[in-house]
Amino acid sequence: MDTLAYLHLTETYTESEQSSLGINFYCRLLFQELKQANPLRGNSILLILFAITLTTLSWATPAQALKRGNRGTQVTSLQQNLRAAGYYNGPVTGFYGSLTQAAVRRFQRAHGLSADGVYGPQTQRRLSSKLQGKRRSTSTSNNSSSSNRRRVLRRGSRGSSVSSLQRKLKLSGYYNGPITGYYGSLTQAAVGRFQSSRGLSPDGVAGPQTLSALESGSRSSASSPITPAKPEVTAPPPIFNNESFIEEQSKTDNNQDALSGSPNWMALKHTIYGKISPKSIVHSGQGLFFAQNMMYSHTITVYDRDYKLVKTIPDVVNLSKYGHSKFNGKYQGSPVEAGFSHNGRYAWVSNYKMYGPGFNKPGSDKCSPNQNTDNSFLYRIDTENLNIEEVIQVGSVPKFLAASPDSRLVLVSNWCSWDLSVVDTENNQEIKRIKLGRYPRGVTIDAASEKAYVALMGSYDIATINLKDFSVEWLRNIGRSPRHLNIDPESNYLYATLNGEGQVAKIDLSTGKVIKKVVTGSAPRSMALSDNGQLLYVVNYHSNTVSKVRTSDMKVLQTVNVNAHPIGVTYDAETRQVWVACYSGSIMVFQD
């Protein structure tokens, strides 16, 4: 992206020079012709001179000042140039919104200009000068390998040097994310882990000493007793700004209402960043919010209602201490989803897979039971001390889970073994495995703890399970690839995101029929239902949006932009706040 910005600048500068040369050349030709012209052609001469004057003025007039609300290619170029200069981390949208305005102000303040957020002639000249200097510096650096070795890379850095760093960290087993060329939270955490293993100061900054140590490739086997994690097909898509994407607010009526703080619309309250890659965010019902950060961070991060990090829980466990004598030593998990029981006292966290000796056949996003992939484990965490207290073996690649309202059972959908684990919460062990079919995913349980519903993404159907005798019936032909499920407080209606259709369906449980479907955005993933069942909040993974849907008529009331790849969502009834987990490395909290 830096190269694009420099190329754009070069083209602009070249065009300016060529325009000036073109005027001089044109004028010389014209006046040579005038010397030979008939005096009677005076009127024509005056017209020609007038045209030359207008053309010259149009070429000489500086570009119009850009400000908030403007759109177009000039804004696109500005965003690219601000990004190249290190002042803008958002997407290149061509819309001059709040993020672009803030970036301009930061640049202006840094260069002693009036910080009005307007991109006028003075700011243009200063930015152009900075980029030309940076281009020359980069060119010199690229021509010198010793300069590259002396370069310091830190969070916010971009370019081929960062891509190279990520590749080396990945080969060494310290980095499991995509190669983005952006030094974000995942890269910073990987550098910190590498530094710790080599006895360096774990500041997360890749300086000469760290780069030299990484280049040597001599990693001590004693420094990491746990088998390095391999890249997963479930990794967030490798887009340019994968770790710090900030969506520019578009100038739609709904978003303007949201930004103005209208009580009828969601408005952004706070954004949480850090060493996170949240696959899900779940509210305990008692003021704690658990974010599951998969194998990219190997943690569960817990926050309170003040958006403060209460604790980072590593996913490392000694399985033999929890009764699994087959496995000796420490193992890592990969937290994916969470559910709560006993009025929020216990959190149950599923792990996509385990890392360590004995786990040699990991599952993936495309799998089947006949592959005999490794089983994984469910963690029980006491929310009073935030410690992992129980570890229960379940099926292969457990995805979603739900605790029954009576706190008697926890149900876990196992993606690769195509079944459902039934866990007894009193004895903390799996008591039954129910075969279902291809790719079970979403799970929800009715208010009476009598029936459970499981979405099968490899079908059009939803399983209905009797929790007394564990018999299975079916809701047929609901829609292609049902993914996530919510049930209303009265257990009258079921809501399902349809992965294969890009829609959300409302199902009448008395008839088993779909009442209505609605499009909320591209790739609707998870949902959260308000405590009264009147509002449904849907995250749209590819649209980078969250939609608020009125359940009575399934009308989309509002859609707001969020950071890249929203994947999880939860609702806090006490504060009426919606928490959105963005796989790209943030959690956004909206007030509704």
C-alpha positions in Angstrom: 0.0 0.0 0.0 2.9 2.3 0.7 4.1 1.7 -2.9 0.7 2.7 -4.2 0.9 5.9 -2.3 4.3 6.7 -3.6 3.4 5.9 -7.2 0.4 8.1 -6.9 2.5 11.0 -5.7 5.1 10.4 -8.4 2.4 10.5 -11.1 0.9 13.7 -9.7 4.3 15.4 -9.6 5.2 14.2 -13.1 1.9 15.4 -14.5 2.5 18.8 -13.0 5.9 19.1 -14.7 4.6 17.8 -18.0 1.7 20.3 -17.8 4.2 23.2 -17.3 6.3 22.0 -20.2 3.3 21.6 -22.4 2.1 25.2 -21.8 5.5 26.6 -22.7 5.8 24.5 -25.8 2.2 25.4 -26.9 2.9 29.1 -26.3 6.0 29.1 -28.4 4.2 27.4 -31.3 1.3 29.8 -31.0 3.4 33.0 -31.1 5.5 31.7 -34.0 2.2 31.4 -35.9 1.1 34.8 -34.8 4.2 36.4 -36.3 3.1 35.1 -39.7 -0.6 35.8 -39.1 -2.7 38.3 -41.1 -3.4 41.5 -39.0 -7.1 41.1 -39.9 -7.3 38.1 -37.7 -7.1 40.2 -34.5 -10.4 38.9 -33.1 -9.3 35.3 -33.5 -6.0 36.2 -31.8 -7.8 37.7 -28.8 -9.9 34.6 -28.4 -6.9 32.4 -28.5 -5.0 34.5 -25.9 -8.1 34.4 -23.7 -8.3 30.6 -24.0 -4.6 30.3 -23.1 -5.1 32.4 -20.0 -8.0 30.3 -18.8 -6.2 27.0 -19.4 -3.1 28.3 -17.6 -5.1 29.4 -14.6 -6.9 26.1 -14.5 -3.6 24.2 -14.5 -2.1 26.5 -11.9 -5.1 26.5 -9.5 -4.3 24.2 -6.5 -6.7 21.3 -5.7 -9.8 22.2 -3.8 -9.6 21.7 0.0 -11.1 18.5 1.2 -13.1 18.2 4.4 -15.5 15.8 6.2 -18.3 14.7 4.0 -16.4 14.8 0.7 -16.2 11.7 -1.5 -14.2 10.7 -4.6 -10.8 9.8 -5.9 -9.1 12.8 -4.2 -10.2 11.5 -0.9 -9.0 8.0 -1.8 -5.5 9.5 -2.7 -5.5 11.4 0.6 -6.3 8.2 2.6 -3.5 6.3 0.8 -1.0 9.1 1.4 -1.9 9.5 5.1 -1.6 5.7 5.5 1.8 5.8 3.8 2.9 8.6 6.2 1.7 6.6 9.2 -1.2 8.7 10.3 -4.2 6.6 9.0 -4.9 2.9 9.8 -8.4 2.7 8.3 -9.6 1.4 4.9 -9.4 3.3 1.7 -13.0 4.1 1.2 -13.0 7.4 -0.8 -15.2 8.9 1.9 -13.9 11.7 4.2 -15.4 10.6 7.5 -14.5 11.0 11.1 -11.4 8.7 10.9 -10.0 10.5 7.9 -10.6 13.9 9.6 -8.9 12.7 12.8 -5.9 11.4 10.8 -5.6 14.8 9.1 -5.7 16.6 12.5 -3.0 14.3 13.8 -0.8 15.1 10.8 -1.4 18.8 11.2 -0.6 18.8 14.9 2.6 16.9 14.3 3.8 19.4 11.7 2.8 22.6 13.5 -0.2 23.4 11.3 -3.7 24.5 12.4 -5.4 21.2 13.4 -8.8 22.0 11.8 -9.1 18.6 10.1 -9.4 20.2 6.6 -7.0 19.1 3.9 -6.1 22.5 2.4 -3.2 23.7 0.3 -0.8 24.1 3.2 -1.5 20.6 4.6 -1.2 19.2 1.0 2.2 20.7 0.5 3.5 19.4 3.9 2.2 15.9 3.3 3.6 15.8 -0.2 7.0 16.9 1.1 7.0 14.3 3.8 6.1 11.5 1.4 8.8 12.4 -1.1 11.4 12.4 1.8 10.1 9.1 3.0 10.2 7.6 -0.5 13.9 8.6 -0.9 14.7 7.2 2.5 12.9 3.9 1.7 14.7 3.7 -1.6 18.1 4.1 0.1 17.1 1.6 2.8 16.1 -1.0 0.2 19.5 -0.6 -1.5 21.4 -1.5 1.7 21.0 -4.8 3.4 22.8 -3.5 6.4 20.2 -0.7 6.8 17.5 -3.4 6.7 19.2 -5.2 9.6 19.3 -2.0 11.6 15.7 -1.2 11.0 13.3 -1.3 14.0 9.9 -2.8 13.4 7.1 -2.2 15.9 3.3 -2.1 16.1 2.0 0.0 13.3 4.8 -0.8 10.8 3.9 -2.0 7.4 5.5 -3.4 4.3 7.6 -6.2 3.0 9.9 -6.2 6.0 6.9 -7.0 8.2 5.8 -9.7 5.8 9.3 -11.2 6.0 9.2 -11.0 9.8 5.9 -12.8 10.0 7.1 -15.6 7.7 10.2 -16.2 9.9 8.1 -16.1 13.1 5.7 -18.6 11.5 8.5 -20.9 10.4 9.8 -20.8 14.0 6.5 -21.7 15.4 5.7 -18.4 17.1 3.2 -16.9 14.7 -0.1 -18.5 13.6 -1.7 -15.6 11.8 -1.9 -14.7 8.1 0.9 -12.9 6.3 -0.5 -9.4 6.1 2.5 -7.1 6.0 1.0 -5.2 8.9 2.6 -5.2 12.4 -0.5 -5.5 14.6 -1.4 -7.2 17.9 -0.8 -10.7 16.7 2.6 -10.0 15.3 3.5 -8.0 18.4 2.5 -10.9 20.6 4.5 -13.4 18.5 7.6 -11.2 18.7 7.2 -11.0 22.5 6.9 -14.8 22.8 10.1 -15.2 20.6 11.9 -12.7 22.7 11.0 -14.4 26.0 12.2 -17.8 24.6 15.6 -16.2 23.7 16.1 -14.4 27.0 15.5 -11.0 25.4 13.4 -8.2 26.8 9.8 -9.1 25.7 8.8 -5.6 24.5 7.2 -6.9 21.3 9.5 -4.6 19.2 11.6 -6.2 16.5 14.9 -4.4 16.9 18.3 -5.4 15.6 19.0 -7.9 18.4 15.6 -9.6 17.9 15.9 -9.7 14.2 19.4 -11.1 14.4 18.3 -13.8 16.8 15.4 -14.7 14.5 17.6 -14.7 11.5 19.9 -17.3 13.1 17.1 -19.7 13.3 18.7 -21.4 16.3 15.7 -21.9 18.5 16.3 -23.9 21.7 13.9 -26.9 22.0 13.8 -26.3 25.8 12.3 -22.9 25.2 8.9 -24.2 24.1 7.8 -27.6 25.5 4.5 -27.3 23.7 4.3 -28.2 20.0 4.1 -25.1 17.9 0.7 -24.4 16.5 0.3 -24.8 12.7 -1.7 -22.4 10.6 -5.4 -23.2 10.6 -7.8 -22.9 7.8 -10.1 -21.1 10.2 -7.7 -18.1 10.4 -9.1 -14.7 9.7 -8.9 -13.9 6.0 -5.5 -12.5 5.0 -6.6 -9.0 4.1 -4.2 -6.0 4.2 -5.2 -4.5 7.5 -6.3 -7.7 9.1 -5.2 -6.8 12.6 -6.2 -3.2 12.9 -9.0 -2.6 10.3 -11.2 0.3 11.3 -14.2 0.8 9.1 -14.8 4.4 8.0 -18.4 5.5 9.0 -20.4 5.8 5.8 -22.7 8.8 5.4 -26.0 7.0 5.5 -29.1 8.3 7.3 -29.0 5.4 9.8 -25.3 6.0 10.7 -25.8 9.7 11.1 -28.6 9.0 13.5 -26.4 6.6 15.4 -23.5 9.1 15.6 -25.8 11.9 16.8 -26.7 9.7 19.8 -30.4 9.3 18.9 -32.0 7.1 21.6 -33.6 4.9 18.8 -30.3 3.9 17.3 -27.2 2.0 18.3 -24.2 4.3 19.0 -20.6 3.2 19.4 -19.7 3.5 23.1 -16.2 2.0 23.3 -13.7 -0.1 21.4 -11.3 -2.6 23.1 -8.0 -3.5 21.5 -5.1 -5.6 22.8 -3.5 -9.0 22.2 -6.8 -10.5 21.1 -8.3 -12.3 18.1 -11.8 -12.9 19.4 -13.8 -15.6 17.8 -16.7 -15.0 20.2 -17.8 -12.7 23.0 -20.3 -14.0 25.6 -21.9 -12.2 28.6 -22.1 -14.1 31.8 -25.3 -12.3 32.8 -23.5 -11.0 35.9 -21.3 -8.3 34.3 -18.4 -10.3 32.9 -17.7 -10.7 29.3 -15.6 -13.6 28.0 -13.7 -13.3 24.7 -12.4 -16.5 23.2 -9.2 -15.8 21.2 -8.6 -19.2 19.4 -5.1 -20.5 18.7 -4.0 -17.1 17.5 -3.6 -15.8 21.1 -4.3 -19.0 23.1 -6.2 -17.0 25.7 -9.6 -16.1 27.1 -9.8 -12.5 28.0 -12.4 -11.4 30.6 -13.8 -7.8 30.8 -16.1 -6.0 33.1 -18.8 -3.4 32.3 -16.3 -0.6 32.5 -14.5 -2.3 29.5 -11.5 -3.1 31.8 -9.5 -6.3 31.3 -10.2 -8.3 34.4 -8.0 -11.2 33.6 -6.2 -12.9 30.7 -6.7 -16.7 31.1 -4.1 -18.8 29.2 -5.5 -21.9 27.6 -2.6 -24.1 29.0 -3.7 -27.1 31.1 -2.1 -30.2 32.6 -4.6 -32.8 31.4 -3.4 -35.5 33.7 -4.3 -33.3 36.7 -7.9 -33.3 35.6 -8.1 -37.1 35.4 -6.8 -37.6 31.8 -3.8 -39.8 32.6 -3.2 -40.6 29.0 -1.8 -37.2 28.5 1.3 -36.1 30.5 2.6 -32.6 30.8 1.1 -29.3 29.7 -1.1 -28.8 26.7 -2.6 -25.8 24.9 -6.1 -25.4 23.7 -7.7 -23.0 21.3 -10.8 -21.3 22.9 -13.6 -20.9 20.4 -17.0 -20.4 22.2 -18.4 -20.0 25.7 -21.6 -20.6 27.7 -22.6 -20.0 31.3 -24.5 -22.0 33.9 -25.5 -21.7 37.5 -26.6 -18.0 37.1 -23.2 -17.1 35.6 -21.1 -18.9 38.2 -19.4 -21.2 35.7 -18.2 -20.5 32.2 -17.8 -23.4 29.9 -15.3 -22.9 27.0 -14.9 -25.2 24.0 -11.5 -25.7 22.4 -11.3 -26.1 18.6 -8.3 -28.4 19.0 -5.5 -29.3 21.5 -1.8 -28.8 21.1 0.8 -31.2 22.6 2.0 -34.8 22.5 -0.6 -37.3 21.5 -2.7 -34.9 19.4 -1.5 -35.7 15.9 -4.7 -35.8 13.9 -6.3 -32.4 14.2 -9.7 -31.7 12.7 -10.4 -28.9 10.2 -13.2 -27.1 8.6 -13.7 -29.9 6.1 -13.8 -33.3 7.9 -15.9 -36.4 8.6 -16.1 -39.0 11.4 -14.3 -41.7 9.3 -11.1 -39.6 9.5 -10.9 -40.3 13.3 -9.6 -36.8 14.1 -8.6 -36.0 17.6 -11.2 -35.3 20.3 -10.9 -32.1 22.2 -11.8 -30.7 25.6 -14.2 -28.4 27.3 -13.0 -26.1 30.1 -15.0 -25.1 33.1 -14.0 -21.8 34.6 -15.1 -20.5 38.0 -16.1 -16.9 37.4 -15.3 -15.9 41.0 -11.6 -16.7 40.8 -11.4 -17.0 37.0 -9.4 -20.2 37.1 -9.9 -23.4 35.0 -11.2 -25.9 37.5 -12.5 -28.8 35.3 -11.5 -30.2 31.9 -13.9 -32.5 30.2 -13.3 -34.5 27.0 -15.8 -34.1 24.2 -15.9 -34.8 20.5 -13.7 -33.6 17.6 -13.6 -29.9 16.9 -16.2 -28.7 19.3 -17.8 -25.5 18.1 -20.8 -24.1 19.8 -22.2 -24.9 23.3 -25.1 -24.1 25.5 -26.0 -24.7 29.1 -29.5 -25.6 30.1 -31.4 -23.0 32.1 -31.7 -25.4 35.0 -27.9 -25.8 34.9 -28.2 -29.6 34.7 -26.5 -30.1 31.3 -24.1 -28.5 28.9 -24.5 -29.4 25.2 -21.5 -29.2 22.8 -21.7 -29.5 19.0 -18.8 -31.4 17.6 -18.0 -30.3 14.0 -15.8 -33.2 12.8 -17.4 -36.1 14.7 -20.8 -34.9 13.5 -22.4 -35.4 16.9 -23.5 -33.6 20.1 -21.8 -34.1 23.5 -24.1 -34.1 26.5 -22.2 -33.1 29.7 -23.5 -33.6 33.2 -22.5 -30.5 35.2 -22.8 -32.2 38.6 -20.2 -34.9 37.7 -18.4 -32.8 35.1 -18.3 -35.6 32.5 -19.7 -36.4 29.2 -22.7 -38.8 29.7 -23.9 -39.2 26.1 -22.9 -38.6 22.5 -25.8 -38.1 20.1 -25.2 -38.7 16.4 -26.7 -36.0 14.2 -25.1 -35.5 10.8 -22.9 -33.2 8.8 -21.4 -30.3 10.6 -23.5 -29.5 13.7 -23.0 -25.9 14.8 -25.5 -23.6 16.6 -27.1 -24.9 19.8 -29.9 -23.4 21.9 -32.2 -24.7 24.7 -35.8 -23.7 25.6 -36.6 -22.0 28.9 -38.0 -25.2 30.4 -34.8 -27.1 29.8 -36.9 -29.7 27.9 -35.8 -29.3 24.3 -32.6 -28.4 22.6 -32.2 -27.3 19.0 -29.0 -27.9 16.9 -28.3 -26.4 13.5 -26.6 -28.7 11.0 -24.6 -26.6 8.5 -24.2 -29.5 6.1 -28.0 -29.6 5.6 -31.2 -27.6 5.4 -32.4 -28.9 8.8 -32.4 -28.3 12.5 -32.4 -31.1 15.0 -34.9 -31.1 18.0 -33.6 -33.1 20.9 -35.7 -34.2 23.9 -33.6 -33.6 26.9 -35.4 -36.3 29.0 -34.8 -39.3 26.7 -32.4 -37.7 24.2 -34.6 -38.7 21.2 -34.2 -36.6 18.1 -36.8 -35.1 15.8 -36.3 -32.6 12.9 -37.3 -29.2 11.7 -36.9 -29.8 7.9 -36.1 -27.5 5.0 -35.5 -24.4 7.1 -32.9 -23.1 4.7 -29.5 -23.8 3.3 -26.7 -24.3 5.9 -28.3 -23.1 9.2 -25.5 -21.8 11.4 -26.4 -20.0 14.6 -29.6 -20.3 16.7 -31.5 -18.1 19.2 -34.7 -18.9 20.9 -37.1 -16.3 22.3 -37.8 -16.0 26.0 -41.2 -17.7 25.7 -39.8 -20.5 23.5 -42.3 -19.8 20.8 -39.9 -18.8 18.0 -36.5 -19.9 16.8 -34.2 -17.6 14.8 -31.5 -19.1 12.6 -28.7 -17.5 10.4 -28.6 -19.3 7.1 -25.0 -19.5 6.0 -25.8 -20.7 2.5 -28.5 -18.1 1.8 -27.2 -15.0 3.6 -30.5 -14.6 5.4 -31.9 -14.8 8.9 -35.0 -17.0 9.4 -37.8 -16.8 12.0 -39.4 -20.2 12.7 -42.7 -20.8 14.5 -42.0 -23.7 16.8 -45.7 -24.6 17.1 -45.8 -25.5 13.4 -42.1 -26.0 12.6 -42.4 -23.6 9.6 -40.5 -20.6 8.6 -42.5 -17.4 9.0 -40.2 -15.0 7.4 -36.6 -14.5 6.2 -34.6 -11.3 6.0 -31.3 -10.2 4.5 -29.2 -8.4 7.0 -25.9 -8.2 5.2 -23.3 -10.4 3.6 -22.5 -13.6 5.5 -24.6 -13.2 8.7 -22.9 -15.2 11.4 -23.8 -15.0 15.1 -26.8 -13.3 16.7 -27.9 -12.1 20.1 -31.4 -11.6 21.3 -32.6 -8.8 23.7 -33.9 -9.9 27.1 -37.5 -9.2 26.0 -37.1 -11.0 22.7 -38.1 -7.9 20.7 -34.7 -7.2 19.1 -32.2 -9.4 17.3 -28.6 -8.2 16.7 -26.9 -9.9 13.8 -23.2 -9.6 12.8 -22.5 -9.7 9.1 -19.0 -11.1 8.5 -18.2 -9.9 5.0 -20.2 -6.7 5.2 -18.3 -5.6 8.3 -21.6 -4.6 9.9 -24.0 -5.4 12.7 -27.8 -5.2 12.1 -30.6 -4.6 14.5 -33.7 -6.5 13.6 -37.2 -6.1 15.0 -38.4 -9.6 15.6 -42.2 -8.9 15.4 -42.0 -8.3 11.6 -38.3 -9.2 11.0 -37.6 -5.6 9.8 -34.0 -4.4 9.8 -34.1 -1.2 11.8 -30.5 -0.2 11.6 -27.2 -1.4 10.2 -23.9 0.1 11.5 -20.3 -0.3 10.4 -17.9 -2.1 12.6 -14.3 -3.3 12.4 -13.2 -6.0 10.1 -14.9 -9.5 10.2 -17.4 -9.3 13.0 -17.9 -12.9 14.2 -19.4 -12.8 17.7 -22.0 -10.8 19.5 -23.6 -10.7 22.9 -26.2 -8.5 24.7 -26.2 -7.0 28.2 -29.7 -6.5 29.4 -28.8 -4.3 32.3 -26.9 -1.7 30.3 -28.7 -2.3 27.0 -25.3 -2.6 25.4 -24.3 -4.8 22.4 -20.8 -6.2 22.4 -19.3 -7.2 19.0 -16.3 -9.4 18.6 -14.3 -8.6 15.5 -12.0 -11.4 14.4 -9.5 -8.8 13.1 -8.5 -7.9 16.7 -11.0 -5.8 18.6 -14.3 -5.7 20.6 -16.7 -2.9 19.9 -19.5 -1.9 22.4 -22.6 -0.2 21.2 -25.2 1.5 23.3 -28.8 0.8 22.2 
